[in-house]
Amino acid sequence: MSRFYISLFLVIILSWHNGFGQDPQFSQFYSNPLYLAPSFAGATGGSRLCANFRDQWIALPSTFITYSFSYDHYFEAFNSGIGFLAYRDIAGAGELGTFSVGAQYAYNIKVKHTAFIRPGLHFSYRETGLAFDKLTFIDDVMNYDEPAPTPPALTKARDVDLALSTLFYSKRIWGGVTVDHLLRPNVSLYADKVKVPIRVSVFGGVELVRRGRLLKPLDETMTLAFLLKTQAQYTQLDLGVYWHKNPLVLGLWYRGLPPFKTSERGDAFVVLVGYKTTHFNIGYSYDITISNLIAHALGSHEISISYKFLLPRRKKKGSLPCPEF
């Protein structure tokens, strides 16, 4: 097979995988709330900065790196929150990557004294690209008298996207749904169209333990939470528990489908340790691979940092009970 056809085949396969595979994921998805659902924009009642870093499958020669940054603010006079989210995902030696930046809006609706609904939307611009010059072809390791490979027709595929979400929460429970990629953005570097499939995420949880003094931050909580995602033929369930004893946070998660639903034992166990104060959070988690990739991929590192600028409020709009890691 000539050099040209090998290179063309690799680029098409990589583009197809990016289009029909899963989006970047975070084990600490509640520490990246605007990526989980635009309904979280402004949910702190003030301003918030978040930064996330994930290095997936660290034993591979070229890992999968994801960076994420977000900012959101709550406007009490309008019962509204706005947010800005940017992330960069880089996969493998060829640096097949996605860059996305967008704006979010959420509106807080008081259903009754302790129950709220927050619809939200996220409009974004995204780019998908490939570092063609960093790929290794067969003639780089063997002698072939063939023309140089032809790079993709486009250096980047550019498009826009839209996500909608709804979040319900009360004093101890919350739940929500996000529908992403409603505009089906194109990620192909050639004239053909390869569109990202719609992703649906359903999330929620409940506080089982809640201890604290009146008008003071909670001293101790224990929370059960889940995240169910489906995209094209892929479905994934994250199920876990958080324990917070001020200021320490510990967490344990299982990622995969229940064993009785599939023949596989799952994807990973996730262990988390975090430090949480009124304004500042920092967390570290490690994914322990339990799938068939265990001999090759090992685990994944993830770090999250957030800072909240809480503003004095004349009216109490209610606080979210969900964890922040």
N, C-alpha and C positions, 0 to 999 in steps of 0.2 A: 504494500500500500504506500502510495507516495506521501511525501511530507505534507503536501497541501491537504490531502484528504484526511490525514490523521489530525492535523490542527483543526480543520473544519469540524470534524466529528467531536473533538473534545469541547470546543466552544459551544456547539449545539447542545451537547449533553449537560454541560454546566448551566447553560441558560434554562434548559428544561427543568433541571433539578431545582433551581432557584424559583422558578415560576410555580411549580407544583408541590414543592416541599413546604415544610412549616416555616413560619416567620421566626426571627430571633426570639429566644425565650429567656426569661429570668427566673431563677429559683426564688429570689426575694421579690416576688412580683408586687407585693404591697409597698415595698420601698421604692418602686417605680410606678406610682399610682396613675400618672397621666398616660403611660404606655398601656396600662391595664384597661382604663376607661376614662374618656374625657369628662365623665360625670364627677371625677375627683378634683377637677379644677376649682380652686378656691375652697376646698373642703376643710382647711385648717382654720378659717375665719380670719386669716391674716395673709402674709406672704410666705412662700416656701421655695427653697432651692434644693434640688436633688441631683446627685451624680451617681452613676452606676458603671461598674466595669465587670465583664465576665470573660473568662478564658476557659473555653470548653474543650474537653478531651486533651488534657495536657501531655499525654504520652505520645501523641502523633507528631510527626516531624513538622507539620504546619497546622497550627490549631485554628480554632474559630473564635475570633475576638469581637466583642460587642461593647461599644461605649454609648452611654445615654446621659443627656443633660436636660433638665426641665426647670421651669419657673412658673408659679401660679400665684394668683392674688384674689382675694374676696372683696367685692364691693357691697358693703352692707346696705347702702341706700337703694341698691337695685336688686338685692337678693341674688346676685350673680357672681360667678367666678370666671376668670379668664386664665388661660395657660398657654405656654409655649414649650414644645417638645422637639428635641433633635436627637437622632441616634445614628450611629455608623456601625455597620456590621461587615466584617472582613472574613472571608472563608477560604482557607487553604493557601497553597503556595502561589496560585494564580491570582490571589487577592480578588476573587469574585466578591463584590461588595455592593451594599445598598446604603445610601445616605438619604435620610428623610428629615425634613423640618416642617413644622406646622403650628397652627394656632387652634386653641380650643375655647369653647364657651359652655358653661353649665349654669342652670337656673335652679335655685333652691325653693321648693314648694313645701310649705308646712301643711301636713294633712291633719294632724291634731297636735296636742301639746308636746308629745315626745316622738312623733313619727314624721318623717320627711321623705320626699322624693326629689331626685336630682336628674333630670334629663340633660344630656350633653352631646356635643358634636365636635368633631376634629376634622379640619380641612388641611391637607398637607401636600407638599411638593416632594417628589422622590426621584433619585437617580440610581441607576444600576450600571455597574461598570466592571471591567476585567483588565488586569495588568497583563496584556498579551505578551509583552517582552519578558515576563518572569516565568512563563510556562516552559517546561522541558519537553522536547519532542524526541522522537526516536533517532533522528539523525544527529542529535546532540551527543549521543552515546555510541552511535554506529556510523560508519561511513556510507553516505548516500549522496549520489550526484543528482540532486533534485533541486528545483527552484525553492527559494525561501518561502515559508508559509505566508499566506495572505491574512492580514489582521481582520478583525470584524469590520463590517461596513460602518458601524458607529462606535465611537469610543465610550459613549454612555447612552443609555436609554432613559429618557426623561418623561415623566407623566405626573398627574395629580391624583389625589385619592381622598376618600371621605369615610369617616367612621361615625356611628351613632351609638349612644349608650343610655341606659337608665339605671339608676341606683336608688334602692329603698333602704332606709335604716331607721332604727329606733334606739332605745337605750342600750340593749344588749344583743340585738341581731341586725344583720344586714344582708343584702343580696342584690345582685345586679346582672345585667347582660350587656355585652358589647358586640356589635356587628361591624366588622372592619372590611376594608377593600371593596366598598360598595361600588366604586367606579371602575373596578377591575383594571388597575394600571398595567401597562405593557412593560415587560422587562427584556424583550428580545433585542439583541444587537444587530439583527438583520431585518429585512423587509417584512418577514412574516410576523405575526402577532403571537406573543406568549403572555397570557394575562395571569395575574396573581389571583388565585381563587378566594372567594369570600371566606373569612374566618369568623366563627361565632364563639364567644367566650361567656361562660356562665360561672359566676363566683358568688361566694357568700360565707356566712359563718355565724357563730354564737359565742358569747362570753359565758363560760360555765362558772368562773370564780371572779368576783369583783369586790375588792376590799380597798377602802380608803376613807379618809376623814372628810367631813363636810367642807366644801369649798377648797379642798386641797387636791393635788394630783393623786391618782390612784396609787396605792402602795403595792398591790398585788393583783394580777389578773391571770386567768388561764382561758385560752381561746381555741376553739376548733374552727378550722376553715378549709375551704376547698376551692379549686379552680378546674373547670372542665372546658377543654378547647376542642373544636372540630374544624378541620380545614381540608377540603377535597376528601381523600380517602383516609386521612389521619385523624385519630381521636386520642386525646390524652387527658388523664385525670391526675391532679395533684391534690393530695389529702394529707393534712397535718395538724399539729398542735403547737401552740406557743405558750410559754410560761414566762411571765414578767414579774420579777420581784425587784422593785426600784433600787438601782438603775439597771440591773442585769436582765437580759432577755435570752432565753434558750428556745430552740425550735427543733422539731423533727418532722420530716415530710417523707411521704412515699409518692413516687411519680410512676405512672403507668396505669393500666386498667386492672381491676380486681382479677386475681388468678382464675376465678370461675368464669370470667368473660372471655378469656383468651388462653392459649397454650403457653404464652410467654410469662415469665415471672415478673416482668416490669422493666422499667428503664433505670431507676436510681433511687437510693435513699439520700435525703438531704439533711445535713446537720447544720445548725445555725447557732452562733453566739453573737450577741449584740449589746451595745451600751446605749441606753435611752434616757434622756432628760427632757425637760419641758421644751427646750429649744433645739437641742442637738441630738442626732442619732447617728450611730455608726454600726455596721454589721458585717460579719464575714460568714460565708457559708461554703460548704464543700459537698459536691455531689459524689456519692459513692456508687459507681456504675455496677449494676447487677444484671444487665442485659447480656446478649451474646457478644457484645463489644468489650467485655471486661478484660480480655487478654490483650487488647490492643489500645483501647481508648482511656482506660482508667477513669479518673474523675474530672471535675471542673471546679475552678475557683470563682468566687464572686464576692465583690465588695460594694457596699452601698454607704453613702453619706448624705445626710440631709440636715438643713437648718431652717427653722421656722422663725419668722419675725411676727410674733403675735401682737395684735393691736387691741387696745381696750374697746369693748363693745357695750353699747347701751342696751342691746337686746341679745338675749342668748338664743342662738339659732339651733342649738343642739350639737353634740359632738359625736363623731363617728366612733363606734366601738371596735372597728376592725384594726388589726395590728398594723405596724408600720415597717415590717420587714418581709 
